[in-house]
């Protein structure tokens, strides 16, 4: 049985995607940590792990790569 290569966005865990989403919504790592009930260092750890897994050097690259897995912003309708 041959394994299909995994797309980079699929390498991040669901929890890592939740943390990235929280950083986007909250506007900062510290605010995301507060929102999720985590320490700032835990948020930084999740972001670093996700960047490493998907091959991103920055959080901006991470967001771009994970784009297909991130929820649609509220109030935005597809096709507008």
Order of alpha helices (4+ residues) and beta strands (2+ residues): alpha-alpha-alpha-alpha-alpha
